């Protein structure tokens, strides 16, 4: 995932993605300020929209841990491509 972020050419997009990931530390309160939706067809997986990029994550409510599982372009996330 870090390589994906490094490869983004536009600095503003990199910054926005990093900020979205960092704000997950304040879960669930941070979700109020983000575009978050449940992913259809994926159990307990949510996505954050950051421009053309999607950050997929799941939450272990019992242990209060957020796992970022994927960061990719929109078309690749929904089509299952890398």
Secondary structure as the mmCIF struct_conf table of DSSP 4:
data_model
#
loop_
_struct_conf.conf_type_id
_struct_conf.id
_struct_conf.beg_label_comp_id
_struct_conf.beg_label_asym_id
_struct_conf.beg_label_seq_id
_struct_conf.end_label_comp_id
_struct_conf.end_label_asym_id
_struct_conf.end_label_seq_id
HELX_RH_AL_P HELX_RH_AL_P1 UNK A 2 UNK A 7
HELX_RH_AL_P HELX_RH_AL_P2 UNK A 11 UNK A 23
HELX_RH_3T_P HELX_RH_3T_P1 UNK A 24 UNK A 26
TURN_TY1_P TURN_TY1_P1 UNK A 27 UNK A 28
HELX_RH_3T_P HELX_RH_3T_P2 UNK A 29 UNK A 33
BEND BEND1 UNK A 34 UNK A 34
STRN STRN1 UNK A 36 UNK A 38
HELX_LH_PP_P HELX_LH_PP_P1 UNK A 39 UNK A 39
TURN_TY1_P TURN_TY1_P2 UNK A 40 UNK A 41
BEND BEND2 UNK A 42 UNK A 42
TURN_TY1_P TURN_TY1_P3 UNK A 43 UNK A 44
STRN STRN2 UNK A 45 UNK A 50
TURN_TY1_P TURN_TY1_P4 UNK A 51 UNK A 52
STRN STRN3 UNK A 53 UNK A 60
TURN_TY1_P TURN_TY1_P5 UNK A 61 UNK A 64
STRN STRN4 UNK A 65 UNK A 73
HELX_RH_AL_P HELX_RH_AL_P3 UNK A 74 UNK A 79
TURN_TY1_P TURN_TY1_P6 UNK A 80 UNK A 80
#
